[in-house]
Amino acid sequence: MLMSRSLGAHHTDGRAARKLVPRTTLAAWDEQARGHDALRTILAQGEDRVQDLIPIRHGRMSASPWTYFRGAAAVMAADLASTPHTGITVQMCGDAHVLNFGLWRTPERSLSFDLRDFDETLPGPFEWDVKRLLASLVILARENGVPESGARRAVSSAYRNYADTMREYEKTPELDIWYDRIHLRHFAAKLEPFDADELISRLEARALKRTSRGASKKLTTVIDGERRILLRPPLRTALASAEEKDAAAIAAAYRDSVPDHVWTLLTHYRIADTVRQVVGVGSVGMRVYLLLLEDLRTADPLFIQAKQATASVYEKFLGPSEYANHGQRVINGQRLIQSATDMFVGWTRKGGHDFYIRQFRDGKVIPSGQNIAGRLAEFAGACGRVLARAHARSGDPTSINDYLGKSAKVEEGLIRFASAYADQNERDHRQFAKAVEEKTIPNAPGWE
């Protein structure tokens, strides 16, 4: 089980953890002590991926320090593991960078601001998630022309909201923490002085387009009376017959991981088409299938995505997941971290590969760096609050508060770490981009 523990036995002495990791050392970054080569760490991830897609991944990662960072969770995992950790354990997101936060439709159909990516989730030290979020803010700021002072404000806002929310949760009943969420209006209010009503209207309108019906208008066409997903090689490609059978088998076997009422709903649909899909930056090369389902009565579309799951990049340093199926690791981690999770999520295994299944889009509004650059500190604050809630659900707010305390030195130290790690990320990106330029590693256009 994820984060399994006895009742009442989850407290870790936060003040004792200060002896393991003195708070003054949170600022430290020593490139000489990292113990691995970043380029080799990235290349090692290609072993269990679709080989003809790996050049696309390299093309996307080489584009900029920011795209490199998004694909380099394994590099930062190794870097974080090269330093002592507090032992204060939470269910980590594992890839809590700033653009892995966004708006989702809850099962009740309201828009909620939350974490959105869980491929690397694993129980681990709370500060590793915090450091990845803070470093991402500096890297994104530099990518979008935000001055260092603006990046510093964003890091400060994220940390303060994390620490303040965790301090608030120390006195909050467990049920209230689990029910807590940031609804759209609360999210918009955090982005003041921007007009909240105008922002809500724009986000609601965008969410209405990001549904299965909206996707069907954009991604499908009718051929010989049948609706088919439009191909766009190499991002969306047709399946060979054997692969098509595998995708159908994944959809059928996934029933064992969802509640009976969800499967009953799915029996009212048929699979109309399936394609192979390329997604993200870090996930390029994973086996991903996009399935178009149609309501048997009305032909109303429902898109489901089946995505390969492999070991979390943190397992090498923290030990293997307690789940034999990595799809199950991802989904149960998501359920533990998110305030409300898509009811269609599940997992299965096929052809020696683990998969998790989720609804495609369904109102998801994902920010872009350009869109949030002008309000980065405010957006970062909302991210800090969400991360605190995610950690408080699985961890112990008292332990984290005892460790962090109220000293401004922790904040200042983390600001310095975020800047130093952004510098390291730039050096790693230059190494990677040089390998691409010199053609020592396979490369293809990112095909965005």
N, C-alpha and C positions, 0 to 999 in steps of 0.2 A: 504493500500500500504506500501511496505517497505520504510523506511526512507522518508515518505511523508513530504513535506515542501513547502512553498510558494517560488516563485522565489525571489532570493536575500535575503531570510530570514534565512539562515542556519548558519550564523556566531555566534559563541560563543566566548566571551571574554576570550582568553586563559590566559591572565595575571590575570584576576579575578578568574579563576579556581585555580590559585596558592594559593588563600586564602582558598578555599575548601579543597584542597589537597596540602599542601606545598611540594615542590619537594624533600625536605630532607626526607619526610615520605615515599617516594617510596621504600626506603630500608627496611622499617619496616615489620616484620612478628611476630605476637603474637599468639602462639598456644592456649593460654588460652582464647583468645577472639573470637575464630572461631565459637563458638555457635552451633556446631553439632558434631556428632560422625561419623568419616569417614566410618567405617564398616556399620553402619546403613544406611548411605546415599547410599552406593553401593547396599545393599540388597533391598532397597526400589525401585530400578529401575527394579526389576524382575517382578513387578506386571503385566505389559502388554507385557510380552515376552512369547515365547514358553517354557513351564516349563521344558521339557526334555532336553533343550539345555543349560539351566542356569549352570549346573555343568561344562560344557565345558568352559564357560566364566570364571568361578571361577578358573578353572585349568590354563587357559592362564594368567589370572591376577596375580596368585600367583607365577608365574615362576621367576619373577625378579622385582626390583623396576621400571625398564623401562616398562615392559608389564603392570604392575599395573598402572603406570601413564597414559598409553594410554587408559586404560579402565575407568579411574577415572576423566573424565571431570566434572562429577557432583560434585565430592569432591572439585575440584579447583574452580568451579563456586561458591559454598557455601563459600569457603575461601575468594575469591576475594570480594564477597558481604558483608563479615564481616568487610570490611574496607571502608572508604569514597572513592568516585570516583569523577573524574573531571567534569562529566556531558558533556564532549566533545564527542558527539555521532558519531559513524560510523556504518556501517553494519559489525558487527563482524563476522569473520569466526566461532568463538566460540570454535574451537579445533585446534588452529594454532601451534601444535607441529611440530618439525623439520621434521618428516617423513610424514607429511601431505602436503609437497611440492614435486612436481615431474614434469616430462615431459608429455605433452599431445599432441595428434594430434589436431590441430585446424580444423574447417570445411574446411579451404583451404589446409589441409593436411600437414602443416608444424609443426615441433615440437616446443612447447613453454613451458617454465618453469613457473609453476603457483601453486597456492593452489589447493588441490584436494579433500577435505572433507568438507561438509557443513551441516551435520546433526544437528549441534547445532547453526547454524547461526541465528542471531537476532540483531536488533539495540541495541547498548550498548557502554560503555566507551571504547575509543580506547586503553587505557593502559592495559585493561584486556587481549586483544589478545597479546599485546607486552610481558606482563609478562608470559603468558603461553609459548610463543615461547622461551623466554630466560631461563625459568626454565627447559624446555625440553632439551636444549643444555647441561646443567650441568648434568642432569640425564643420557642422552645418552652418554656423555663423560665418566662418571663413569662406565657405563655398559660395555664400550669397552676399558677400560684401558687407557684412555687419562688422563694425569696428570691434576691437578687442574689449573695449569698455562695455559694449552691448552684449558680447559673449559672456563677460564676467557677470553682468546683471542677470542674464538668463540662468547661469549656473547657480548663482546665489538664490534666485527665485525658486528654482527646482529643489535645491537642498532645504531652504527654509520651509517650503510647503510640505516637504517630506517629513522633516523633523517636527514641525508644529502639528501636523496631522497625527503623527505617531504619538506625540505627547497627549493629544486630545483622546486618542484611542486607549491610552493607558487607563482612563477612567470610564471608558465606554463599555457597556455590556456586550458580550460576544455576539448575541443575535443582532444587535444594532450595527455592529461592524459588518456582519455578513449581509445585512440588508442594505447597507449604505451603497449609494451609487451617485455618479454625477450625471444628472439628466441634462438634456440639451440647454434648457434655460439656465441652469447653474453653470454650465460650461461657458455659455455666451457671456454671463455676468463676469466671469473671470477674465474676459478679454477686454474689459473696459479700458480706456474711454470710448471704445468703438460702440456704435449703436446696437444694442442687444437685439431689439426687435427686427432690425434690418438683417442682422447676421443670422438670426433664427430663421427668417423667411428664406434667405438664400440657401442655408444648409438643408432645410426641409425640402426645398425644391430640388436640390441636388440629390438628396436621398431618394426621392420619388423616382428619379431616373435610374438609380442604381438598384434595380430589382431584376428578378428573372424576366419579367415582361419587358423592361427596358433593355436588358441584355439581348433578349430575343430579337427585338427590332434592329439592334446594331450588329449582332453576331450571326444571324441566321438568314436563310433564304428558302424559298420553296422550289424543289426540284421534283418534277413528275408527281406533283400532288403531295409530296412529303417534305416536312420542314427539316432542313439540314444546317449544321453549323458551318459557317463560311471558313474555308481553309485560308491560312496566311503563313505559308512556310517561311522560316522554320518555327514560328511561334505557335501556330496551330496546324497540325498535320494529320492526315488520314492514318488510320491504324491498319496494320496488316491483319489478316483474318485471325491469326493466333492471338495477337495482342487484343483484338476486339473481343475475343472469347474471354480473355483474362479480365478485361474491364467489366464485362457482364458478370463474371464470376465474383469479382470484388463487390459489386453492387448487391449480389444475392447473399453472399456470405456475411456482409455487414449487418444483416438483420439481427445477429446474435448479440450485438453490442448496443442496440437501441431499445427503448421501452416498447412494450407491445402496442401501445396506442400510436406511437410514431410509425411503427412498421405497418399497422393497419391503414394509416393515412397513405403510406407509400404504395400500398397495393392498389390504390386507385390511379396509379400512374403506370406508364410504359416507357421503356427506353426508346427514344426516337433516333438518337444519334450519339456518337462518342468520338472524341478526337484526343490526340496527345497535345499537351499544352506546355509552354514555357512560362514560368512565373518568377518574379522577383529578381534578386541579384544572387544572394547566397544559395537560393534553392535551384538555380539553373542546373540542369543535369539530372535532378531527381525525376523519377517517373511520376508524371502528373496527368491525370485523365479528366477531361471535362465532359460530363454526361448531360445531355438534354433529355429531360423527362417531360411527358405530356399527360395531362389529365385525360383519362379515358372518355369522359363525357364531353368536355368542352375544348380539349386540346390546349388548355392553358399551360404555359411552359413553367418548368421548374429546373433550374440548373444545379447540379451537384458536382462537387470536385473531389476526386480521390487523389491523395498526394502521398508519395512515398515518405516514410519516416525511418531515419537511421539513428544510431546512437547519438545522444547529446554530446556536443563538443566538450562538456565538462566531465563526462564520465571517466575519461582518462585520468583525471585528477581527484575526483570525489568518489569514485567507485561506480559500479554498474547500477543501472536502474533496477528497482525491485520488480519491474514489469518485464516479462519475456517479450512482449510485443511493443515496439516503440510507438506505434500508433496509439495504443492504449496509454502509454506514458504521456504523449502529447495531449490527448483529450482529457484525461483525468487531471493533468496539470492545468489545463485551461479552465476546467470546471472549478478547480480550487482557487485560481487566481482571479478570474473574471467575476463581476457581480451578477451577470446574467449571460448565459451561453446559449447559442443556437441549438434548438432542440433536435436538429438533424445530425449532430456530430456523432461519430462512431469510429470503429476501427476494424481491421481484418488483416489477413495475410494471404498472399498469392505469389506463386512462383519463387518462393524463398525471400520475398520482400514484404516488409510491413507497410501498411497504408493507414492513413486516417481519412475520414470522409467528413465533409462539411457542406453547407449550403454556399453557393457562389454568389457573392455580392450581398443581396438582401439588405439594401439600405446602407451599406458600409460607405462612409465618407472618409477618405484617407487624405490627409493634408499633403501639400507639396512644400518643399523647402522655401520656394519663392513666395508662396502664399503666407507663410507664417514668419518670414524673416523680419517683417516690420513690427511684429508683435511677439517676438520670440520669448521675452521674459515672461509675459503673461501666459503664453502657451506652455512654457516650461513649468510654471507654477502649477498648472492643472495636471501636468504629467507627474510632478512630484507628489501631489495629493493621491493620484490614482495608484502610484507605485507603493505608497505607504499603506493604502487600503489592501492592496494585493498581498503585501508582506504580513500585515496584521491578521489576515484571515488564516494564515498557516503558521505564523511565528508568534512571538510574544512581544507585544509593544513595550512592556516593562523592561525586558532585557535590552532592547534596542535603545530605549530612552536612557537607561542607566549607563550604557556605553557612550552614547553621543553627548549626554549632558547638555548644558546651555552655553558652553564656551564658544566664543566666536572663532577660536583657533581651529575647530573642526571644519567650519565653513571655509575659512581661509586656506586650510590645508587641501581641501578637496578642490577648491578653485585652482590652486597651483598644480595639483595632479591632473586635472582636466586639460589644462593648457600644455603641460609636459607630454601628456599622452597624445594630444592632437599633433604635437611636433613629431612624436615617434611615428604616428600614423602616416604623416607626410613622407617621412624617410622610407617607410615600408612601401608606400605607394610608388615612390620613385624607383625603388628596386624592382617592383612588379612591372611597372610601365616600361622600364628598360628591357626586361626580359621579353615583354610583348614586342617592343620595337625591334629588338635584335632577333626576334623569331626563335628564341630558345624555348618558348612554350607556345602551344597552339593558340591561335587567336582568330576571332571573326568579329564582324560588326555587332554591336550590342542589340541591334534590331529593336530599339524601343518603339 
